[in-house]
Amino acid sequence: MGTRDQGRGSRAEAITDFDAWVSARGPDLLRLAYVLTGNRADAEDAVQDALSRALPRWDRICRADDVDAYVRRMVVNANVSGWRRFRRRETPTTVPVDGVARSGLPSEDRDALWQACRALPPDQRTAVVLRFYEDLDYPEIAALTGVREGSVRSRVSRGIATMRTALGDDDD
């Protein structure tokens, strides 16, 4: 997870070409959305929604202090909007996006961990993913999700406790 700062858009980089930025950062946005949503179709929808909202505002967005953080927030918001709509539909077969499984865990452990994460309520899953997959700290997650830092800490703690129980690791 040490690659968090690689390729991050900042004002100093003067990112002005939307297509070039999407080509460079799109796969990372898709991986984030996939881990947040739990399936590729919803991930693609969240990223497409975020990027379709970013394009008309790109002249302003590309001057933001951290372009990646700005658009990442848009992806998180698109995901939140999706589960707020609470649409029931068929879930497509989940085929992991390249690079999602970046851990050194054996595949059966990774699959169990992934299933435990997918079983979390959306707010907890979002907090856990942003904390441990995106390697963001609590204030960054609070700013990104629009909730207080204490709520983020609580969601992460409850999410991890739920995952430990699901994985049979209740011992601390």
TORMAR-982732 format. One line per field, with one value per atom (N, C-alpha, C): x, y, z; atom name; residue number from 1. Coordinates in steps of 0.1 Angstrom, whole numbers. Layout:
BEGIN
x = c(X:...)
y = c(Y:...)
z = c(Z:...)
loke = c(CA:...)
loba = c(NUM:...)
END
This chain:
BEGIN
x = c(8:0:9:21:30:29:21:20:10:5:-6:-3:9:12:17:19:24:13:17:8:-3:-3:-13:-13:-25:-26:-25:-17:-17:-16:-18:-18:-4:7:20:22:14:16:8:-1:-9:-16:-24:-31:-42:-41:-52:-59:-53:-58:-67:-80:-89:-86:-85:-83:-70:-59:-47:-48:-54:-56:-64:-75:-83:-76:-68:-59:-50:-44:-34:-41:-52:-57:-70:-76:-88:-87:-77:-76:-76:-70:-70:-84:-91:-104:-113:-112:-120:-117:-104:-101:-107:-107:-113:-128:-134:-149:-153:-144:-147:-147:-137:-136:-147:-152:-163:-176:-178:-192:-193:-182:-182:-185:-187:-188:-184:-180:-174:-185:-197:-207:-210:-212:-215:-202:-190:-178:-177:-179:-179:-189:-201:-211:-207:-201:-197:-186:-176:-166:-171:-180:-185:-193:-201:-209:-200:-189:-180:-173:-168:-161:-170:-183:-192:-195:-195:-197:-185:-173:-160:-157:-161:-157:-162:-174:-179:-172:-167:-161:-146:-140:-126:-117:-121:-113:-111:-121:-120:-113:-117:-112:-96:-91:-77:-69:-75:-68:-68:-75:-76:-63:-61:-49:-45:-55:-53:-64:-61:-71:-76:-66:-70:-80:-77:-86:-100:-100:-113:-121:-115:-123:-125:-116:-119:-131:-132:-144:-157:-156:-167:-171:-161:-164:-171:-165:-172:-186:-188:-202:-211:-206:-214:-218:-208:-211:-222:-221:-230:-244:-245:-257:-263:-255:-260:-266:-260:-267:-277:-278:-290:-302:-300:-312:-317:-308:-312:-320:-313:-320:-317:-327:-325:-324:-313:-311:-302:-301:-292:-278:-269:-255:-248:-240:-232:-221:-216:-206:-194:-188:-178:-164:-159:-145:-136:-127:-119:-112:-111:-104:-89:-82:-67:-62:-54:-47:-54:-67:-75:-68:-64:-58:-43:-39:-25:-18:-25:-19:-11:-3:5:-2:-15:-22:-25:-26:-30:-44:-47:-60:-72:-72:-84:-85:-74:-75:-80:-74:-78:-93:-98:-112:-121:-117:-125:-125:-113:-112:-121:-121:-129:-144:-148:-162:-166:-158:-161:-162:-154:-155:-168:-171:-183:-196:-195:-207:-209:-200:-201:-212:-219:-228:-219:-226:-218:-210:-215:-207:-195:-196:-184:-174:-180:-171:-163:-170:-163:-152:-155:-145:-133:-135:-125:-116:-123:-116:-107:-112:-105:-93:-95:-84:-73:-77:-67:-64:-73:-69:-63:-69:-64:-53:-52:-42:-44:-56:-59:-59:-56:-57:-72:-75:-89:-94:-86:-90:-93:-85:-87:-100:-103:-115:-127:-126:-137:-140:-129:-131:-137:-133:-137:-152:-156:-169:-179:-174:-183:-189:-182:-186:-175:-179:-169:-158:-146:-135:-139:-146:-150:-159:-168:-177:-169:-158:-150:-143:-137:-130:-139:-152:-161:-165:-167:-171:-159:-147:-136:-135:-136:-135:-146:-158:-169:-168:-163:-161:-150:-139:-128:-133:-140:-145:-155:-164:-173:-165:-155:-147:-140:-134:-127:-136:-149:-158:-162:-164:-167:-156:-144:-132:-128:-135:-132:-120:-117:-105:-110:-117:-122:-112:-101:-90:-83:-80:-72:-58)
y = c(-12:0:13:11:22:31:27:34:45:48:57:71:76:89:89:78:78:83:92:97:106:110:119:132:136:149:161:170:182:194:206:218:220:216:218:210:199:192:198:207:214:204:195:186:193:194:201:192:181:172:161:162:152:138:136:123:116:124:119:115:124:121:108:107:95:82:83:72:68:77:75:70:76:73:65:63:55:41:33:20:20:30:32:35:44:47:35:27:15:5:3:-6:-1:12:17:14:18:16:1:-8:-22:-27:-22:-27:-20:-9:-2:-9:-12:-17:-32:-39:-54:-61:-53:-60:-50:-55:-47:-38:-43:-35:-22:-23:-12:-3:-9:-1:8:1:9:20:17:27:39:36:47:55:49:57:65:58:66:78:76:87:98:95:105:112:104:111:119:115:122:136:136:148:157:150:158:165:159:164:178:182:196:206:201:209:208:202:199:211:222:234:239:237:240:229:217:206:204:207:205:215:225:235:232:221:218:214:215:212:197:188:174:169:168:164:150:141:127:126:133:133:138:149:155:144:138:128:116:112:100:102:114:118:117:121:119:105:96:81:76:80:76:81:94:99:92:88:81:67:61:48:50:61:63:66:73:76:63:54:41:33:32:24:32:44:52:49:47:44:30:22:8:1:-1:-8:-23:-31:-45:-50:-57:-62:-74:-81:-93:-88:-96:-92:-100:-93:-100:-108:-118:-126:-117:-119:-110:-115:-108:-111:-100:-103:-92:-83:-71:-61:-64:-63:-65:-56:-62:-55:-54:-58:-57:-65:-77:-86:-84:-73:-69:-75:-83:-88:-101:-105:-117:-129:-128:-139:-150:-163:-173:-170:-175:-172:-175:-186:-190:-180:-175:-165:-152:-148:-136:-136:-147:-148:-147:-153:-153:-138:-132:-118:-109:-111:-103:-106:-118:-121:-114:-114:-108:-93:-87:-73:-69:-77:-75:-76:-84:-86:-74:-65:-54:-44:-37:-26:-16:-10:-1:10:16:26:21:9:3:-2:-8:-13:-1:10:22:27:27:32:22:9:-1:-1:0:1:13:25:37:36:30:30:20:8:-2:-5:-3:-5:7:19:31:37:32:36:51:55:69:70:81:82:87:87:90:104:114:127:128:121:121:114:103:95:103:110:119:130:136:146:140:129:122:118:113:107:117:128:138:135:126:123:127:127:131:120:124:115:104:108:97:87:91:82:72:78:70:59:64:54:43:47:37:27:32:24:14:19:10:0:4:-6:-16:-12:-22:-31:-25:-33:-44:-40:-49:-60:-56:-66:-76:-71:-80:-89:-84:-92:-103:-99:-109:-120:-117:-127:-136:-130:-138:-147:-143:-151:-161:-160:-169:-165:-152:-147:-138:-143:-134:-131:-138:-136:-123:-115:-103:-105)
z = c(0:0:0:-1:-1:-14:-24:-36:-35:-24:-22:-28:-27:-31:-46:-52:-66:-75:-84:-94:-89:-77:-71:-78:-82:-89:-79:-81:-73:-82:-75:-83:-89:-83:-88:-101:-103:-116:-127:-124:-134:-144:-139:-147:-154:-167:-175:-185:-188:-198:-192:-192:-186:-191:-204:-209:-204:-204:-199:-184:-177:-162:-160:-168:-166:-170:-181:-185:-174:-168:-157:-144:-140:-127:-127:-139:-140:-134:-136:-130:-115:-109:-94:-89:-97:-93:-94:-104:-106:-95:-91:-80:-67:-64:-52:-53:-64:-65:-64:-69:-68:-54:-47:-33:-24:-28:-21:-24:-37:-41:-40:-42:-41:-55:-65:-78:-89:-100:-111:-118:-120:-126:-118:-105:-97:-96:-96:-96:-109:-120:-132:-133:-127:-127:-118:-106:-97:-104:-110:-116:-128:-136:-147:-143:-132:-127:-122:-115:-110:-121:-131:-142:-151:-152:-160:-153:-140:-133:-133:-133:-133:-146:-157:-170:-172:-170:-172:-163:-151:-141:-141:-151:-151:-150:-157:-156:-141:-133:-119:-111:-114:-106:-108:-120:-122:-115:-110:-102:-87:-83:-69:-63:-50:-43:-46:-45:-48:-56:-69:-79:-76:-73:-70:-58:-48:-36:-40:-48:-52:-60:-69:-78:-70:-61:-52:-44:-39:-31:-40:-52:-61:-63:-64:-65:-52:-41:-28:-28:-31:-31:-41:-53:-62:-56:-49:-43:-32:-24:-13:-19:-30:-37:-42:-46:-51:-40:-29:-18:-11:-12:-7:-15:-28:-37:-34:-28:-24:-35:-46:-57:-55:-56:-56:-70:-73:-86:-85:-97:-97:-95:-88:-87:-97:-106:-116:-109:-116:-111:-108:-96:-92:-97:-106:-111:-107:-98:-93:-104:-101:-110:-108:-119:-118:-107:-98:-88:-75:-74:-62:-51:-54:-44:-44:-37:-36:-24:-16:-4:-7:2:0:6:9:15:5:9:0:-5:-16:-23:-14:-7:1:13:19:29:24:12:6:2:-3:-6:6:17:29:35:34:38:30:17:7:10:12:15:28:38:51:49:41:38:30:21:13:21:32:41:50:51:60:55:64:59:51:41:32:40:50:57:64:70:76:65:54:43:37:35:30:39:52:61:62:62:63:50:38:26:25:28:27:37:49:59:55:51:49:35:25:11:5:8:3:12:24:34:37:39:43:58:64:79:82:95:99:95:96:92:77:69:54:51:58:56:60:71:76:65:60:50:37:33:21:22:33:35:40:46:51:65:72:86:96:108:118:120:124:126:136:147:157:150:141:135:126:119:110:119:130:139:144:147:152:141:128:117:114:114:112:123:135:146:146:143:142:130:119:107:109:115:118:128:138:148:141:132:125:116:109:100:108:120:128:132:136:140:128:117:105:101:103:100:111:122:133:141:141:148:159:169:179:190:190:200:197:207:205:211)
loke = c(N:CA:C:N:CA:C:N:CA:C:N:CA:C:N:CA:C:N:CA:C:N:CA:C:N:CA:C:N:CA:C:N:CA:C:N:CA:C:N:CA:C:N:CA:C:N:CA:C:N:CA:C:N:CA:C:N:CA:C:N:CA:C:N:CA:C:N:CA:C:N:CA:C:N:CA:C:N:CA:C:N:CA:C:N:CA:C:N:CA:C:N:CA:C:N:CA:C:N:CA:C:N:CA:C:N:CA:C:N:CA:C:N:CA:C:N:CA:C:N:CA:C:N:CA:C:N:CA:C:N:CA:C:N:CA:C:N:CA:C:N:CA:C:N:CA:C:N:CA:C:N:CA:C:N:CA:C:N:CA:C:N:CA:C:N:CA:C:N:CA:C:N:CA:C:N:CA:C:N:CA:C:N:CA:C:N:CA:C:N:CA:C:N:CA:C:N:CA:C:N:CA:C:N:CA:C:N:CA:C:N:CA:C:N:CA:C:N:CA:C:N:CA:C:N:CA:C:N:CA:C:N:CA:C:N:CA:C:N:CA:C:N:CA:C:N:CA:C:N:CA:C:N:CA:C:N:CA:C:N:CA:C:N:CA:C:N:CA:C:N:CA:C:N:CA:C:N:CA:C:N:CA:C:N:CA:C:N:CA:C:N:CA:C:N:CA:C:N:CA:C:N:CA:C:N:CA:C:N:CA:C:N:CA:C:N:CA:C:N:CA:C:N:CA:C:N:CA:C:N:CA:C:N:CA:C:N:CA:C:N:CA:C:N:CA:C:N:CA:C:N:CA:C:N:CA:C:N:CA:C:N:CA:C:N:CA:C:N:CA:C:N:CA:C:N:CA:C:N:CA:C:N:CA:C:N:CA:C:N:CA:C:N:CA:C:N:CA:C:N:CA:C:N:CA:C:N:CA:C:N:CA:C:N:CA:C:N:CA:C:N:CA:C:N:CA:C:N:CA:C:N:CA:C:N:CA:C:N:CA:C:N:CA:C:N:CA:C:N:CA:C:N:CA:C:N:CA:C:N:CA:C:N:CA:C:N:CA:C:N:CA:C:N:CA:C:N:CA:C:N:CA:C:N:CA:C:N:CA:C:N:CA:C:N:CA:C:N:CA:C:N:CA:C:N:CA:C:N:CA:C:N:CA:C:N:CA:C:N:CA:C:N:CA:C:N:CA:C:N:CA:C:N:CA:C:N:CA:C:N:CA:C:N:CA:C:N:CA:C:N:CA:C:N:CA:C:N:CA:C:N:CA:C:N:CA:C:N:CA:C:N:CA:C:N:CA:C:N:CA:C:N:CA:C:N:CA:C:N:CA:C:N:CA:C:N:CA:C:N:CA:C)
loba = c(1:1:1:2:2:2:3:3:3:4:4:4:5:5:5:6:6:6:7:7:7:8:8:8:9:9:9:10:10:10:11:11:11:12:12:12:13:13:13:14:14:14:15:15:15:16:16:16:17:17:17:18:18:18:19:19:19:20:20:20:21:21:21:22:22:22:23:23:23:24:24:24:25:25:25:26:26:26:27:27:27:28:28:28:29:29:29:30:30:30:31:31:31:32:32:32:33:33:33:34:34:34:35:35:35:36:36:36:37:37:37:38:38:38:39:39:39:40:40:40:41:41:41:42:42:42:43:43:43:44:44:44:45:45:45:46:46:46:47:47:47:48:48:48:49:49:49:50:50:50:51:51:51:52:52:52:53:53:53:54:54:54:55:55:55:56:56:56:57:57:57:58:58:58:59:59:59:60:60:60:61:61:61:62:62:62:63:63:63:64:64:64:65:65:65:66:66:66:67:67:67:68:68:68:69:69:69:70:70:70:71:71:71:72:72:72:73:73:73:74:74:74:75:75:75:76:76:76:77:77:77:78:78:78:79:79:79:80:80:80:81:81:81:82:82:82:83:83:83:84:84:84:85:85:85:86:86:86:87:87:87:88:88:88:89:89:89:90:90:90:91:91:91:92:92:92:93:93:93:94:94:94:95:95:95:96:96:96:97:97:97:98:98:98:99:99:99:100:100:100:101:101:101:102:102:102:103:103:103:104:104:104:105:105:105:106:106:106:107:107:107:108:108:108:109:109:109:110:110:110:111:111:111:112:112:112:113:113:113:114:114:114:115:115:115:116:116:116:117:117:117:118:118:118:119:119:119:120:120:120:121:121:121:122:122:122:123:123:123:124:124:124:125:125:125:126:126:126:127:127:127:128:128:128:129:129:129:130:130:130:131:131:131:132:132:132:133:133:133:134:134:134:135:135:135:136:136:136:137:137:137:138:138:138:139:139:139:140:140:140:141:141:141:142:142:142:143:143:143:144:144:144:145:145:145:146:146:146:147:147:147:148:148:148:149:149:149:150:150:150:151:151:151:152:152:152:153:153:153:154:154:154:155:155:155:156:156:156:157:157:157:158:158:158:159:159:159:160:160:160:161:161:161:162:162:162:163:163:163:164:164:164:165:165:165:166:166:166:167:167:167:168:168:168:169:169:169:170:170:170:171:171:171:172:172:172)
END
